Amino acid sequence: MAQFVKAVVIVMNEGKANIYLISSDEPLLKKDRSDELCAIARKLLPDAQYLIFASEDFKSAGPQANLSRIENELRDPGLFGGDRIIKLYFKDYDSTAAQVLDCIARYFRPGVFVIVDLPRLNSSFAKLAPRPIPDKPTKRNELKNAAISYIKGLGGSLEIIYPPSPAQLPRFIGERCLKHGFSIEPQALQMLCALNEGNLTAIDQALQIMDLNTKKGIITQADLSVYFVEDSRFSAFEFAEALLSGQGTRALNILHSVMSSQAGGANAHLPLILSRLDSCLNLICKIKQQQLPDPRANSMLQAAGIVTPALKRACLQAARNMPENLLSFLIKSLKDCALLHSHFKGDEAVALLQTMSAAVCNFGAMAYGARS
């Protein structure tokens, strides 16, 4: 993980103030970095109290934040030792957060280790120069920039952490696999990337599930299929594969299972099913129109994230054998599904998916879909 932190914007000044501002829109990367810093803090301050604050702890009736709690911890070491590890969480970098950072800068003392969890900041904050803390209070409209400059002036750091790019994601997953004590074969790695579509938290949860399993060594595609056969993300692949291979009854069963699950119903699962089916149908049209041989078509599917063997086979089979009128019906129906979903008509969208499922093994159902 450290490699990815080093690859992003990190602004750190030489000094003694252990103040770390961690900014990212990826919760997993912030948690990783925070865990690293907490481990360092525990080694430096083994007897320190660990305190957690959130933005709500500083709210007040007016524009002035209630800073008494954090100020007391910074100014008064206490009778029984004053070492503190302080973790702060802010949903937004607003006036309250800026006032808290200003307070930390003004009253920071040795024996305190501060970690601040922030949303992703604009890169302009990384370019702010260190500044000494003035005697007079800073104007409120200048405080957001000034507070970070004061932190830097003390030798604190601002780290703006960006997620790995699609090209970096396989390496990111490979390194996390090693962290859990196993490796993953290339095909399974591609499948994991496609199943989770860049969601780092979901990928990490998948790896944690595999870590709980007794199997070690190399994780294969077959292993992934076993782990996630009941996962809604995997079901999106299964539904598309059943539909495109003409297994209408199986497609209906998968759709019923997904939509009746307790994990969100239609609103939660429709976007992924529609997105996956849209990708497949677009690729099938291209393969048909260009009359691509299987090796080139396979490469095209792989590049588009269609990595499960069954779904690739179904797409190739549909490109070779699906009648034009059926393909046109599925494409039009999918557009109608997406429109219904965008208008919050999830039940109607699901009903149209059911009609599509029936149509692949009974062409007469297309007439019903047209009337709907």
ChimeraX attribute file (.defattr): number of C-alpha atoms within 10 A of each C-alpha:
attribute: neighborCount
match mode: 1-to-1
recipient: residues
	/A:1	14
	/A:2	10
	/A:3	9
	/A:4	15
	/A:5	19
	/A:6	11
	/A:7	12
	/A:8	14
	/A:9	16
	/A:10	15
	/A:11	16
	/A:12	14
	/A:13	16
	/A:14	11
	/A:15	12
	/A:16	10
	/A:17	22
	/A:18	21
	/A:19	23
	/A:20	23
	/A:21	21
	/A:22	24
	/A:23	23
	/A:24	18
	/A:25	15
	/A:26	16
	/A:27	15
	/A:28	16
	/A:29	23
	/A:30	23
	/A:31	13
	/A:32	14
	/A:33	19
	/A:34	19
	/A:35	12
	/A:36	12
	/A:37	17
	/A:38	19
	/A:39	12
	/A:40	13
	/A:41	22
	/A:42	16
	/A:43	10
	/A:44	14
	/A:45	16
	/A:46	13
	/A:47	13
	/A:48	18
	/A:49	14
	/A:50	14
	/A:51	13
	/A:52	12
	/A:53	15
	/A:54	15
	/A:55	17
	/A:56	13
	/A:57	15
	/A:58	18
	/A:59	14
	/A:60	12
	/A:61	7
	/A:62	7
	/A:63	10
	/A:64	13
	/A:65	19
	/A:66	18
	/A:67	17
	/A:68	12
	/A:69	11
	/A:70	18
	/A:71	16
	/A:72	12
	/A:73	20
	/A:74	23
	/A:75	14
	/A:76	12
	/A:77	16
	/A:78	10
	/A:79	6
	/A:80	6
	/A:81	12
	/A:82	18
	/A:83	22
	/A:84	23
	/A:85	21
	/A:86	22
	/A:87	18
	/A:88	18
	/A:89	17
	/A:90	16
	/A:91	13
	/A:92	15
	/A:93	16
	/A:94	12
	/A:95	17
	/A:96	22
	/A:97	24
	/A:98	21
	/A:99	21
	/A:100	20
	/A:101	21
	/A:102	23
	/A:103	17
	/A:104	22
	/A:105	24
	/A:106	20
	/A:107	14
	/A:108	21
	/A:109	18
	/A:110	13
	/A:111	18
	/A:112	22
	/A:113	25
	/A:114	21
	/A:115	22
	/A:116	22
	/A:117	23
	/A:118	22
	/A:119	18
	/A:120	18
	/A:121	18
	/A:122	10
	/A:123	10
	/A:124	8
	/A:125	17
	/A:126	19
	/A:127	11
	/A:128	15
	/A:129	13
	/A:130	18
	/A:131	15
	/A:132	14
	/A:133	18
	/A:134	9
	/A:135	7
	/A:136	6
	/A:137	9
	/A:138	15
	/A:139	9
	/A:140	13
	/A:141	9
	/A:142	11
	/A:143	20
	/A:144	21
	/A:145	14
	/A:146	24
	/A:147	25
	/A:148	24
	/A:149	26
	/A:150	24
	/A:151	28
	/A:152	28
	/A:153	20
	/A:154	22
	/A:155	18
	/A:156	24
	/A:157	25
	/A:158	23
	/A:159	24
	/A:160	24
	/A:161	23
	/A:162	18
	/A:163	21
	/A:164	18
	/A:165	10
	/A:166	12
	/A:167	8
	/A:168	11
	/A:169	17
	/A:170	17
	/A:171	15
	/A:172	18
	/A:173	22
	/A:174	16
	/A:175	16
	/A:176	18
	/A:177	20
	/A:178	12
	/A:179	13
	/A:180	14
	/A:181	12
	/A:182	18
	/A:183	19
	/A:184	18
	/A:185	13
	/A:186	14
	/A:187	15
	/A:188	20
	/A:189	22
	/A:190	21
	/A:191	23
	/A:192	25
	/A:193	19
	/A:194	21
	/A:195	26
	/A:196	17
	/A:197	15
	/A:198	16
	/A:199	14
	/A:200	20
	/A:201	14
	/A:202	15
	/A:203	18
	/A:204	16
	/A:205	11
	/A:206	16
	/A:207	20
	/A:208	14
	/A:209	12
	/A:210	19
	/A:211	16
	/A:212	10
	/A:213	10
	/A:214	6
	/A:215	11
	/A:216	13
	/A:217	10
	/A:218	13
	/A:219	19
	/A:220	16
	/A:221	20
	/A:222	10
	/A:223	13
	/A:224	18
	/A:225	15
	/A:226	9
	/A:227	15
	/A:228	15
	/A:229	12
	/A:230	13
	/A:231	13
	/A:232	22
	/A:233	19
	/A:234	22
	/A:235	22
	/A:236	23
	/A:237	22
	/A:238	21
	/A:239	25
	/A:240	25
	/A:241	25
	/A:242	22
	/A:243	27
	/A:244	28
	/A:245	22
	/A:246	20
	/A:247	16
	/A:248	22
	/A:249	16
	/A:250	17
	/A:251	26
	/A:252	20
	/A:253	14
	/A:254	19
	/A:255	23
	/A:256	14
	/A:257	15
	/A:258	24
	/A:259	19
	/A:260	12
	/A:261	13
	/A:262	8
	/A:263	13
	/A:264	11
	/A:265	16
	/A:266	21
	/A:267	15
	/A:268	14
	/A:269	19
	/A:270	23
	/A:271	15
	/A:272	20
	/A:273	22
	/A:274	20
	/A:275	13
	/A:276	21
	/A:277	22
	/A:278	18
	/A:279	15
	/A:280	25
	/A:281	21
	/A:282	11
	/A:283	20
	/A:284	23
	/A:285	18
	/A:286	14
	/A:287	23
	/A:288	18
	/A:289	10
	/A:290	9
	/A:291	13
	/A:292	16
	/A:293	11
	/A:294	15
	/A:295	9
	/A:296	12
	/A:297	22
	/A:298	19
	/A:299	12
	/A:300	16
	/A:301	22
	/A:302	18
	/A:303	11
	/A:304	13
	/A:305	19
	/A:306	24
	/A:307	24
	/A:308	24
	/A:309	13
	/A:310	15
	/A:311	22
	/A:312	19
	/A:313	16
	/A:314	20
	/A:315	27
	/A:316	24
	/A:317	16
	/A:318	22
	/A:319	25
	/A:320	15
	/A:321	11
	/A:322	18
	/A:323	11
	/A:324	12
	/A:325	11
	/A:326	15
	/A:327	18
	/A:328	13
	/A:329	18
	/A:330	26
	/A:331	18
	/A:332	12
	/A:333	20
	/A:334	21
	/A:335	13
	/A:336	16
	/A:337	23
	/A:338	19
	/A:339	14
	/A:340	17
	/A:341	20
	/A:342	12
	/A:343	10
	/A:344	13
	/A:345	15
	/A:346	20
	/A:347	16
	/A:348	15
	/A:349	24
	/A:350	19
	/A:351	14
	/A:352	21
	/A:353	25
	/A:354	20
	/A:355	23
	/A:356	27
	/A:357	27
	/A:358	23
	/A:359	22
	/A:360	26
	/A:361	15
	/A:362	13
	/A:363	14
	/A:364	11
	/A:365	16
	/A:366	20
	/A:367	12
	/A:368	13
	/A:369	19
	/A:370	11
	/A:371	6
	/A:372	10
